[in-house]
Amino acid sequence: MKAIKYFLIIINLFLILTVPISGTNIRVLLKKTSSSRYITSNKGMIIYDSTWKKGVKVIAFRKAKVSYSRRKIEVYVNGKTYRESGLIFKPKSGGNIHFNGKYYRGVLMIIPESENDRFWVINILDIESYLKGVLAEEIPHSWHIEALKAQAIAARTYAYEKVLNNSSKSKYDVCSTDMSQVYGGVSSERTSTTKAVNETKNYILTYKKRPIAAFFHSTCGGSTDDAEYVWGKKFSYLRRTTCKYCSKSPHSQWTYTISLKELSRRLLNKGYDIGYIKRIKMLGKTNGGRIKKIEIKGSKKTITLNSNNFRIIVGARYLKSTRFSAKLYRNNIKFTGSGFGHGIGLCQWGAKGMAEKGYKYQSILKFYYKNVRISKIK
């Protein structure tokens, strides 16, 4: 077994290529708000207008109050109010910007969203610094370094793919929540995850010389799945993989019981007025063992939902995956399942299990992403 592992590592190293990608900054949406916010810096900062031509110096830890007014961004600082179409907050050398209880590297850009009378707070920084604020939010920093490295490359690839493929009209590339990758800025950085980012610097996963859509999830529950079953689109590198490495995950087996009355209420909140639930039927399974569709018969009408949509309606924290069975009782329905997340791409608990068995990050990534290469960005 060890000989096979080392052989795979050597093969993977030969597949490392160099990919030309210009520009390494990423725009991270931190907040959309109509309420005033305070911004400061531990080393002092300069507040620029959106053209970078006019600047206001602010000493360390002096607060700048930002608000939206009459389609402009207002900032009150140093006893004066400045109104601009957009503002950029840049810390002085060696400093970081403080916003909403956290410190951030790079700069903050504040722009108005006039149609909703609010403003956006966007953190602009280089991708390597961004990743340092992502990794410990997405994976436990105490895990094996090879699992952390695998996650670092997946997260970096995800970021580059977003930067390259976003519309030119987009004001930002990713969110700071689990709608993209969870990002906590400097406050989320840890020694182990920073090491993983640094030791994999500039490496991403590619397919046909392009960054892949490097999706990942907590626990596959025994098998990942083909992407088309979840998103309706086929990816040659997001294919089913039988996984025996995530069995120690706390999400490998789970149950969830919900009353039929509460389930009806959650369906109604999403626009499905079906009345009292009479029957629930599972329709088909994917190759990875996940339910394809759910048929729900109500007193008013019968509906059929994609299983992933049904999971979101029920609550993704409770119905942890679509790899489940369901049993209807008189007033309740009990779900028994395995895994946590959409089941596509990297299984994080599987990566942990593989790392603990001696696999290197290259082999882990090649196991969960098919037909990919580990490429270095110029």
Residue pairs with C-beta under 8 A, 6 or more apart in sequence:
2 358
5 358
5 359
5 360
5 363
8 362
8 363
8 366
9 360
9 362
9 363
12 362
12 363
12 366
12 374
13 362
15 373
15 374
16 203
16 373
16 374
16 375
16 376
17 206
17 209
17 373
17 374
17 375
17 376
18 375
18 376
18 377
18 378
19 204
19 206
19 209
19 211
19 375
19 376
19 377
19 378
20 377
20 378
21 160
21 164
21 211
21 377
21 378
23 163
24 126
24 127
24 128
24 377
25 106
25 124
25 125
25 126
25 127
25 163
26 124
26 125
26 126
26 127
26 130
26 159
26 162
26 163
26 173
26 174
27 109
27 122
27 123
27 124
27 171
27 172
27 173
27 174
28 122
28 123
28 124
28 125
28 130
28 172
28 173
28 174
28 175
28 176
28 183
29 120
29 121
29 122
29 171
29 172
29 174
29 175
29 176
30 99
30 100
30 104
30 108
30 121
30 122
30 123
30 176
31 37
31 99
31 100
31 120
31 121
32 113
32 116
32 118
32 119
32 120
32 121
33 118
33 119
33 121
34 68
34 116
34 117
34 118
34 119
35 67
36 65
36 66
36 67
37 65
37 66
37 67
37 99
37 100
37 121
38 63
38 64
38 65
38 66
38 99
39 63
39 64
39 66
39 89
39 97
39 98
39 99
39 108
40 58
40 61
40 62
40 63
40 64
40 97
40 98
41 58
41 60
41 61
41 89
41 91
41 92
41 95
41 96
41 97
41 98
42 60
42 61
42 91
42 95
42 96
42 98
42 103
43 60
43 91
43 92
43 93
43 94
43 95
43 96
44 57
44 58
44 59
44 60
44 62
44 91
44 92
44 95
45 57
45 58
45 64
45 89
45 90
45 91
45 92
45 95
45 97
46 55
46 56
46 57
46 58
46 89
46 90
46 92
47 55
47 56
47 58
47 64
47 75
47 77
47 82
47 87
47 88
47 89
47 90
48 54
48 55
48 87
48 88
48 89
48 90
49 55
49 84
49 85
49 86
49 87
49 88
50 84
50 85
50 86
50 87
50 88
50 109
50 111
52 88
54 84
56 75
56 77
56 78
56 82
58 64
58 77
58 78
60 95
62 77
62 78
63 77
64 75
64 76
64 77
64 89
65 75
65 76
65 77
66 73
66 74
66 75
66 87
66 110
66 119
67 73
67 74
67 75
67 76
67 119
68 74
68 112
68 117
68 118
68 119
69 83
71 112
71 114
72 83
72 84
72 85
72 112
73 83
73 84
73 85
73 86
73 87
73 110
73 111
73 112
73 119
74 81
74 82
74 83
75 81
75 82
75 84
75 87
75 110
76 82
85 111
85 112
86 109
86 110
86 111
86 112
87 109
87 110
88 107
88 108
88 109
88 110
89 97
89 107
89 108
89 109
89 110
90 107
91 97
91 107
96 103
96 104
96 105
96 185
96 186
97 103
97 104
97 106
97 107
97 108
97 123
98 104
99 108
99 121
100 121
101 187
102 184
102 185
102 186
102 187
103 185
103 186
103 187
104 123
104 125
104 133
104 185
104 186
105 123
105 125
105 129
105 130
105 132
105 133
105 185
105 186
106 123
106 124
106 125
106 126
106 129
107 123
107 124
107 125
108 121
108 122
108 123
108 124
109 121
109 122
109 123
109 124
110 119
110 120
110 121
110 122
111 119
111 120
111 122
111 171
112 118
112 119
112 120
113 119
113 120
120 171
120 172
122 171
122 172
123 176
123 183
123 185
127 156
127 159
127 160
127 163
128 156
128 197
128 198
128 201
128 202
130 159
130 183
131 152
131 155
131 156
131 159
131 197
132 189
132 193
132 194
132 197
133 183
133 184
133 185
133 186
133 187
133 188
133 189
134 155
134 159
134 181
134 182
134 183
134 184
134 188
135 141
135 148
135 151
135 152
135 155
135 190
135 193
135 194
135 196
135 197
136 184
136 188
136 189
136 190
136 193
137 181
137 182
137 183
137 184
137 188
138 151
138 155
138 181
138 182
138 216
138 348
139 147
139 148
139 151
139 193
139 348
141 148
141 190
141 191
141 192
141 193
142 192
143 352
143 355
144 352
144 355
144 356
145 192
145 195
145 196
145 355
146 351
146 354
146 355
146 359
146 360
146 361
146 364
147 348
147 351
147 352
147 354
147 355
147 361
147 364
148 192
148 193
148 195
148 196
149 196
149 199
149 200
149 361
150 346
150 351
150 355
150 361
150 364
150 365
151 196
151 216
151 346
151 348
151 351
152 193
152 196
152 197
152 200
153 200
153 203
153 204
153 205
153 214
153 361
153 365
153 374
154 205
154 214
154 216
154 345
154 346
154 365
155 181
155 214
155 216
156 197
156 200
156 203
156 204
157 204
157 205
157 206
157 211
157 212
157 214
158 180
158 181
158 213
158 214
158 215
158 216
159 173
159 174
159 181
160 204
160 211
160 377
161 210
161 211
161 212
161 213
161 214
162 173
162 174
162 180
163 173
164 210
164 211
166 173
174 180
174 181
174 183
176 182
176 183
176 184
200 361
202 376
202 377
203 374
203 375
203 376
203 377
204 211
204 374
204 375
204 377
205 211
205 212
205 214
205 237
205 365
205 369
205 372
205 373
205 374
205 375
206 212
206 372
206 373
206 374
206 375
207 236
207 237
207 371
207 372
207 373
209 375
212 235
212 237
212 238
212 369
212 372
213 235
213 238
214 345
214 346
214 369
215 227
215 238
215 342
215 344
215 345
215 346
216 345
216 346
216 347
216 348
217 339
217 340
217 341
217 342
217 343
217 344
217 345
217 346
217 347
217 348
218 249
218 251
218 339
218 340
218 341
218 347
218 348
218 349
219 246
219 249
219 251
219 252
219 321
219 338
219 339
219 340
219 341
219 347
219 348
219 349
219 350
220 241
220 243
220 246
220 288
220 339
220 341
220 343
220 347
220 350
221 246
221 251
221 252
221 289
221 321
221 323
221 337
221 338
221 339
221 340
221 343
222 242
222 243
222 244
222 246
222 252
222 289
222 323
222 338
222 339
223 240
223 241
223 242
223 243
223 287
223 288
223 289
223 343
224 239
224 240
224 241
224 243
224 288
224 343
224 344
224 345
224 347
224 368
225 240
225 286
225 287
225 288
225 290
225 343
225 344
226 234
226 238
226 239
226 240
226 286
226 287
226 288
227 233
227 234
227 235
227 238
227 239
227 344
227 345
228 234
228 235
229 286
229 287
229 288
229 290
229 292
230 308
230 342
230 343
230 344
231 344
236 370
236 371
237 369
237 370
237 371
237 372
238 344
238 345
238 369
238 370
239 370
240 286
240 287
240 288
241 367
241 368
241 370
243 347
243 350
243 368
244 353
245 347
245 349
245 350
245 351
245 352
245 353
245 354
245 357
246 252
246 339
246 347
246 349
246 350
246 352
246 353
247 353
248 349
248 352
248 353
249 340
249 349
251 320
251 321
251 338
251 339
251 340
251 349
252 338
252 339
252 349
253 336
253 337
253 338
254 320
254 336
254 337
254 338
254 340
255 334
255 335
255 336
255 337
256 318
256 319
256 320
256 334
256 335
256 337
257 332
257 333
257 334
257 335
258 314
258 318
258 332
258 333
258 335
259 331
259 332
260 276
260 277
260 328
260 331
260 332
260 333
261 331
263 277
263 314
263 333
264 274
264 275
264 276
264 277
264 298
266 313
266 314
266 315
267 273
267 274
267 296
267 303
267 313
270 313
272 303
272 305
272 313
273 300
274 296
274 297
274 298
274 299
274 300
274 301
274 302
274 303
275 298
275 299
275 300
275 301
276 298
276 299
277 296
277 297
277 298
277 333
278 297
278 298
278 299
279 295
279 296
279 297
279 328
280 294
280 295
280 296
280 297
280 326
280 328
280 333
281 294
281 295
281 296
281 297
282 291
282 293
282 294
282 295
282 325
282 326
283 291
283 292
283 293
283 294
283 295
283 304
284 291
284 292
284 293
285 291
285 292
286 292
288 323
288 343
289 323
290 307
290 321
290 322
290 323
290 343
291 307
291 322
291 323
291 324
292 306
292 307
293 304
293 305
293 306
293 307
294 304
294 305
294 307
294 310
295 302
295 303
295 304
296 302
296 303
296 304
296 305
305 313
307 322
308 322
308 342
310 319
310 322
311 319
311 321
311 322
319 335
319 337
320 337
320 339
320 340
320 341
321 337
321 338
321 339
321 340
321 341
321 342
321 343
322 342
322 343
323 337
323 338
323 339
323 343
324 335
324 336
324 337
324 338
325 335
325 336
325 337
326 333
326 334
326 335
326 336
327 333
327 334
327 336
345 368
345 369
346 364
346 365
346 368
346 369
347 368
350 367
350 368
351 364
351 368
354 363
354 364
354 367
355 361
355 364
359 367
362 374
365 372
365 374
366 372
